[in-house]
Structure formats: C-alpha cells, structure tokens
Amino acid sequence: MSFIGRSIVRRGWPGLTAAVLVVLVAGCGAVKPGGSAAPVPAGAGSASEVSVPEDELQKTVDQALSTGDIKASTLPPLMRDALARASRTLTPAQIDKAYECWKATSCTLGNGPLTLGQADPFGGNTWRQFTKMNVILQALTHPEIGKYIYTDANLDLATYQANLRTLTAQGAKAIITINEFGPAAYTALATARRQGAAVSTYLGDMENAPANAYTTRVQYDLCATGKAMAETVQKAVAAKGPIAYFDGLAGNPQDAKVKACVADAGVDTVFNEATDYTAAGTQRAASALIASGKPAKAILYSYANTVPSIVNAYRAAGKDVPAIITTTESNAAACQRAEKPYPLFFTNSANWSARIAVDASVRAAGGEKVADSVVFPLPFFEVTDSDCDKSKPAEYPGPALVPDVLTDKMLAAR
C-alpha cells in the first residue's frame, strides 16, 4: 500500500532483518507484504495466506510513529497485528468502496454477518475524518464485517449516549469510540456491552474506567506523553517553563491526565484555556494568553491543525511566537514554520489507533479473548523545513496510513 508521507530516514532506521516471515490473513484482493513479529490470528477467515517479511511491518510502524527508533517487535501484539493488516494493498474496487463509505453515515462493506459501529463524539475536523477512513480501511480487512455505521455527536453528551443506544439497536456487535466525555460516558458504554456489543476505545483517557465500560482500551501512554512534553519544553527553551496549556475540549480527561503529568515533571503552567479544536477557538485562546501578559515560553497543545491560529495571533500582536509542542501533525503548521521558523514539535497524528480498536472489537465479537488494554508510545520530533510538503494541501495531517489516492480525494472533498 502506498502511503503519502515524508521520508523519516533523518530520524534513524533501526536494524531490520528480513529473515522472519509471518502469516497475514487476507480477505480478498492483492496484498502488499506488511509483516508482523507474530502471526496474525486467522479468526477472520481467509481466502489465502500471505507470508510477510518483518521489515515491511517495520516500515509501516515507522510511518505510524513518525520515527525510525521503535522496533515493531517491542509493540503490543494487537498493535502489530493491526499494522500488519494496514499494510495490505487494496484493489481499485475496494478503494472506491472505502471512499463512498467515508462520504456516508452507513454502508455495506461486505457479505459478513457482523455490523461495526463507530460512535464519534465529534466528526467535524480533518483528524476525525482521517480516523474514520482508517476505521473503514481496517474493516475491509475483516470479511466477517458486512455493515458499517458512523455516528457524530457533535460534542453533545446526550447525543453521544443516544448514538450508542442507536448502534446497539441497529445490531452493531462491534463498536469503537473515542471517549472524550470521561466518566459521564461510562454508563452508556457499559450498557452497550450488556446488550452484547464488544466496545473498544481509541485514545482518550480510560485508565480509570470500570472494566465493564470497555472491551479493549487503545491509547498512547498519557503520563509518558506529559513527561515527554516536559522534556521537550526543556529542550526548546532551556527551562521548565513557564508554559501555557491549551485543552481541546473543556474537561477532556485526556488533557487533564497529560497536564497533571506535565506538572509532576516540574513544569510551571501559568495559563490554561480550551480551544474546542477549532481555528476560532484556538485564536481566542492565544489572544487571551497574550492579553493576560503571562510570560509563557511554550504552549502545549493536542491538535496541530489549529496551531497556525496561535502563530497568527502572536504575529498580529507583534510578539515573538513561543515554542509550540503539540500532539498530532499539520502540513499548514509545518509550512508556516518553514516560512518564518520558531520551535515547533509534533507527534504522529495516530489516526491509525482506531484500527487497533476495530480489530479488538471484531475479534471479541467473534468470541476471541483479547487484551483489555493496548498502550503504545507516541514520540515527539522537532519540525524542520523538510516536514512542509508544498505538494499537499494545508489540511494534510501527515502519515495517517491512508493510501495516496484516498488522501488526495478526501482532502479535495473537504
């Protein structure tokens, strides 16, 4: 499968061996070797088996994590298996089907008996839409999935809860979601499970959720990310602050966890504001920070796409842009930095984490015992001029494990 993305050789390739071959379950269509350090379980059924070199999986891992420093063999088994499936090459017919499904709220992906539901708390930005496509692409690797249903709560808790009820009422036995409502969502998630659905979450903070609220939680290590942010602050400004922290959604448990670990690492936070993940909200937060007079040397954030709004606010006020350290990637932010450099740090956007959740829920729905948690690393890297890809639109989120042709069509449609 061809993925758009910068070369990451500059961050180092680990030593690879091509001697280890593993089995990847193939549903249909051509398959490009994806590789895995362990066999991909054959619970999905298959028309054929394909031997896959480990080094091909490593290439996909390097794309997924935007680094060449983490070996596939060190990753959780469910993550390795999901990324092996992500390495498949889809047929033109499957590409067309994925795109048509992405434009809809429900579609038929195959002839299998299983309905897969995605309960999105919010679907209105590029990151969400690339995550949706990852879900669809992963679903295409599971021949037991027949129908896919997508719901968007538009940031409303009551709608989110109702959407989970709707998915189970429509027969979804495999459900995936990102929980951005924290404990307020636990009851609805647990109810979906009691009604027979396997419910797996991707990203968000589910570390303290009751066991009956999820089948598998998939997330990066939030506290390790907070500590990495603190280390990156030291690298960027040669001090432990002071810093400002921009939340995505107010009260988001994921941001709360990261902030707490940033503080535990000794970083002084002097300003905190929510952005609602929008350009306008980010502009307001940046303007409020400037007006406050708080001497933030760095801004920590969790959504790179709206970083240009921060930069614009500072430049409009005639102020130097502080270091910005954010999870996810943005071509617009990278290209803006290339024109007038300032310290900027990204992680991969991790849209592919939803693929792991798909695999977990599908396997559990089929009666397989799956791990209750998949925690993965999400390293930061300093943005350089080469991270700006002027051949791609501003909205391009960096390597997202979406084929070139689909990436271009999706961005053109938005």
N, C-alpha and C positions, 0 to 999 in steps of 0.2 A: 504494500500500500504506500502510495506517495503522500507524504505529509509536507505541507508548507512549513518552513521554519529555518532560522539561521543555522549556520554551522556552529557547533559548540566545541570544536576541536580546541579552541583557545582556552577552555576551562579544563582540558585534560581528558584523555580517554584512558580508562583502566585497562589493564592487561586482559585480553579476551582469549578464549580458547574455542575452537570450532569443533572440537572432538566430541563434545557431549551432544547427542541428539535426543530429542524427546518427542512425545506424541501430542499433536494438537487435533482436537475434534473438529471436523469440517462438516458444515451443514450442506452447502452446495456452492458451486462457483469456484473460480480459481482462488488459490491460497498462496500468498507470499510467505515464506518462512518467517515465523515470529519468534519461536524458541521459548524455552522455559527451563528452569533448573529442575523441575519436577513435572511428571506427566499431568496434562490437563484431564480431569476426570471425564469419563465418557457418558455421564448421566444424561446428556442432552440427546444422545443417539447421533448417528452419523452415517453418511453415505460412504465415506472413505476416511483413511487416516493419513496424515502427512508428517513425515519426520522433519524436525525443525532445528537448525543449529542454534546453539545458545547465544552466539554473537549477534544473531538477528534480534533476539529478545533484548539484548543489551542495548542495541541501537534504539529500540522503542523506549526503553527505560530512560536512556539519556535524553531523548526528546521530551518524555513526560516530566522529568525532573529538572530540565534545563541545566544539566551538569553532566560531566563525564566521570564524576568521582564516586558514584554509588553503584556497587555491583548488584546485578539482578538477584544473585544468589543470596543476598542479605535481606531481601524484601519478604514480607509476609506471603505465604503460598497463594492466598486468594488474589493478591495484587499481581503476582507473577502470572497466574493463570489468566486474569482479565487482560493484562497487557499482551499476553501471547495471542489471545483472541483478537485484540485490537490490531495485530499485525497482519491480519488477513487482507487479501486484495479482493474487493467486491467486484462483481460483474457490473456492466453498464446498466442492466435492468435493476440491480439492487441499489445502485447509486440513484437512479431515477425514483425508485420507490422510497428511499430514505428522504429525498428532497420533498416529495409530495407529502409524505407523512409529517415532516417537520413543519410544513405550512398549515397543517390541520391540527385539530384537537383530538382526533381519534383516527385510526386507520387499521387496515388489515395487513399484517406483515408476512403472514404465512398461514399454514393449514393446521398448526398445532392447537391443542385444546386450552392452552394457558393464556389468560389475559394479564398483561403487565400494565400497571397504573403508575403514573408519576404525579405526585402531589407537590406542586411548586408553590412556595409561599409568595413568590413574585417572579414573573417571567419577562419583565419589561426592559431588559438591557441585553447587551451583546453577550456578556458572560453567561447569562441564563440560557440564551438561545444556542450557544455552542455546547452547553451542558446537555440541553435537550437533544441535540444531534448526536452527542456521544451515547446517550441512552438508546436512541433508535438504532445506531450502528451496532451497538453491543447486542441489542435484541435480535438483530438479523443473524447473529451467530448462533442463536438458540432456536432450532427448528420446532421446539415444543411451544414457542410463543406464536399465537395466532393473531391476537388483537392488542393494540397499544392505545391507551387513553391518557391524555395530558390535561391537567387542570392548573389554573393560575389563580391564586387567592388575592393577588394584587395588594399584598401587605396587610390583609384583614384577617384577624384570627378566627372570627366566626365563619367566614367564608372558607378558610383553610379546614376547619373542623368539618364543615358541611361537605367539602370536597372529598375528604377521606371517607365519609359515610357514603357518598355517591359512588366512589370507586368500588367499595365492597358490595354495594347494592347491584352494581353492574357486573359483578362476578370476578373482579380482579383478585387473584390469589397470590400475586407477586406485586408488591408496592414498594416504590422507592421515594424518598423525600429528603429535603434538607430542612432540619428543624431550626427555624430562626425565632420561634416563639417561646423557647425554653420550656419550663415546667407546665406552662399553660397548655401545651400541646400533648402532654403525656397521656392524659385520659383518652383523647381521640385516637392516638396511636395504639394504645393498649386495646381499645375497643375493636379496632380494625384487626388486630391479631386474634382476639377472641372470636371474631367472626370468620376465622380461618385463613387470613392472609399472612404471608410472610412479609414483614415490613423492615426494610433496611434503610438506614440513613447515610447520607454522604455529607462530609464537612459538618459545620455546626458543632455545638458542644453537647454531647450526650454522655459524657463520662459519669455523671451522677444521676442519670436517668434510671428509673426502675427497670429491672430485667424484663418485665412484661411489656415494656413500651417499644421494644425493637427486637429484631432477629439478629441483625449484624449492624454495628455502627462503623462507618468508614470515615476516618478523619486524619488530618495531619496532627502531629503532636503539638497541641496548642501551647503548652508551657515551654517546650523546647523552642517553639517559634518566638514566643515572647523573649526568651533569653537570647535567641539569635538576633532579634531586633535590638536588644540592649547592646550586644557586642558590636552590631553594625553601627549604632549611634556612636560608640567609642571610636570605631574605625573612621567614621565620616567626619566627626567634629572634634576628635581628640578630647572628649569629655563625656560625662554621664548625664548630659542634659544642660539646661532644662529642655524638655520636649513638649510638644502638643500631640494629643492622640485624637484622631478623627474616627468615631464609630461609623459603621454603615447605618444600621437601624438602631434607634434608641433602645437600650435594654437588651441588645443582641447578646446572648450568653457566650457566643464565641469571642466577641470583642472583650467582654468582661473578663474571661479567663486569660486572654493574652495580656490585657492591661495589668492584671494582678501579677503576672509573672514578670512583666517589664519592671513593675515597681519593686518586686522582690529582688531583682537584679541590681537595684540601687539607682535606677534612673529616676530623675525628678520630673514628674509631669505637672506642668503649670496651667494647662488648658485642655479642655475636653468638650467636643461638640459632635453631634450626629449629622450625617450628610444625606441620609435616605438613598444613598448610592446614586444620586442624580448630579448632573453638572451644576444645576442651580443651587442645590443643597450644599454642594462642596464649595461653590463660590461664596455662599453665605457664611459657611464655617470659616473659610480662610479670611474673609473680610472681618468677621467678628474677632478672630485671633489678632489680626493687625490692629484693629481698633482698641483691643484690650491693652496693648502695649506690653504684653507678656513676652519676654525675650526668648522665645523658643528657637533653639538652634537646629532642631529637626522636627519633622512632622511624621508621625507613624500612622499608617492607614491600611485598609484591607481591600481597596478596589482601585486599581491603577487607571482604569478608563477615564476617571474624572480628575486625575492629577493635573491635566492642563488647566483646569479651573483654578487650582491653587496657585499655579505659576502665574496665570493671568492676573489674579488678584494682587499678588506681590508686585508684579511689574507695573500694574496700573497705579499702585500706591508709591512707586519709586523706591521700593525696598528690594534688598537682595533676597533671592529665593533661598530658603533654608534647605538643608538636606531633607530628602523625602525618601522614606523607607516604607514600602508597601508590598503586601502580598498581591499576586496576580501580575499580568503584563499588559502593556498597551503600546501599540505602534505609534499612536498620536503622542503619547508622553515621551517615548524614546526619540522620536523625530524632533519634537520641540526642544528637548535637552541637547540634541546634536547641533541645533542652530545656535544655542547660547548655553553652554554647559553649566551644570550645577550638580552636586552629588545626588544621584538617583539610584535606588536599589529595588530590584524586583525579585519575585519568585515565579515559577511557572504558575499558570492560572488554574491548574488542577481540575479542569472540567472533566477529565477522564476518571476522577474518583467515583463519579456516578456509575461508571462501567462496573466497578467492583461491587457496588450495591446491587446492580442488576443481576450479576452472577450469583451473589449470595442469596437474593430472594428467589431466583429461579430454581436454584439447587434445593433450597429449603422447601419450596412449594412442591418439589418432586420427591420429598421425603429424605433428602440427604442432610446429615448433620453438618453444620457449617460453623466456623469460628464466630464468636459473638462480638469480636472487635478486630478491625484492621487499622493499625496506626502506622502511618508512613512518614518519612522525612520530607521536608519542604525547604530546601536550602535557598538562601538569598544570594544574589550575584549583583555586582556593580554594573550598571548600564553603561555601554560605550557607544561611540558613533556607529559601530557596525550593527548594533541592535535595531537601528532605524532601517526599515525596509521600505524605501520610497516607491517600490513597485506594488505595494499593498495599501489598501485603504486605511484611514486613521483608526477604524474600529477593529482592525485585525488584532486578536488577543494573543498572538504568539502561538507557538506549537500547542495544538489542542487535540492532536490525534484525529483530526478530520481530514479526509483526502482533499487534495488541491482543488479539484473540480467542484466539490461541495462547498469548500470555504469561499471560493470566488462567487458562486451562485448565492450563498447565504448573505454575504456582505453586499452584493449588488441589490438583493431584495430588501435590505434594511436601509 
